[in-house]
Amino acid sequence: MTQRTDAARARLLARLAEVEARLEAQRRAVEGIVESARDANVDDEHDPEGATLAWERQQAAALATGAQAERRELLAALDRVAAGTYGVCEVCGRPIADARLEVRPAATRCVEHAG
């Protein structure tokens, strides 16, 4: 592996570890919300607290969904590193700028084609 791909792999693995930690935190948050709702015997429709619990549940689920999507993107990027295609724009075939990969390590398109 080249120094660039070694750095990319390390960056992707570090980001993946962050995402995994977020997923675990969201899982614990959802469990806590469910446990709170179970103890409270809340009626979401008629109890003022029910709306808050429902919103918290939806918020936690949305954050987990976003983290799961990012996890899939990072795993796909690690596959591209292994295949030797990481950092190559899927549209034009030119290299993706290092600065873009720093910010979005799972990027599949250069800035020109990102839109």
N, C-alpha and C positions, 0 to 999 in steps of 0.2 A: 504494500500500500504506500501511496505517496504521503508526504507530510500534509497535503491539503485534505486528502480523504481520511487520514487519521484524525485530523482536527474536526472534520465534519462528523465523523462517527462519534467522537467524544462529545461534541456539542449536542448531537441528536440523543445520545444516551442520557446526558444530563437533563435535557428537556423532558425526555420520556420519564425519568425518575420524578420530576416535578409534577407531571401530569398524573402519574400513578398515585402520588401522594394526595393530589386534589381529588381524584376519584375515591380514594379511601376516606377522605374527610367528608365528601358528599354522601357516601354510603352511611357513615356514622351519623351524619346530620339527618338523613331520611329516617334512619332507625329511631333516632331521638324524637323526631316529630311524630312518627307513627306511635311510639310508646306514649308520648304525651297525650295524643288524641285518644288512645285506648283508655288511659286512666281518667280522662276528663269526661268521657261520654258526651262528646260534642256533636251537635246538630249543625253542620256547615251552613245550612240555609237560614236557620232562625236564631242561632247563637252568635253574638258579635265576635266571640273568640274563634268560632268555626271558620269564618272568612279568613282570619289571620293564619290559622293552621293550614287551610287549603292553599293560600298564597305561598306560605313557606314551603309546603310540599312541592308545589309547582316550580318554585324558584330553584329548590335543590335538585329537582329532576332535570330542569333545563340546564343547570350548571354541569350536572353529570353527563348529560347528552353531549354538551359541547366538549367536555374533557374526553369522552369516548371517541368523538370524531377526530380530535387532535391526536389522540393515541394511535388511531388507525393511520393518519397521515404520517406520523413519525415512524411507525413500523414500515410503511411503504417506502419512506425515504431511506431507512436503513437497508432495505432490499435493494434500492437503487445504488447505494454505496457499494454493496457487495457485488452488484452487477457491473459496476463501473460507469453507470449513467447518471450518478448524482451530480447535481449542479449544471445540468444541460436542459435548456428550455425545450419542453415537449412540443412547442409550436414551430420554432425556427431552428432548433438544433444548436444554437449558440450558447456559450457559457452564461450561466446566471451570475451576476455580480456578487462578489464575496460579501459586500455590505448588505445586499438583500438577503443572502443566506444567513447572515448573522442575526438579522431581525426575524426572518421567517425560515427557519432551518429546513422545513418540509416543502418549501416552494418548488413548484414544478415548472414555473414559467418565469421568464425574464420580466423586468419592469415594463418593457414595451408591450408585452402580450398578457400582462397580469389582469388587465381590465376586463 
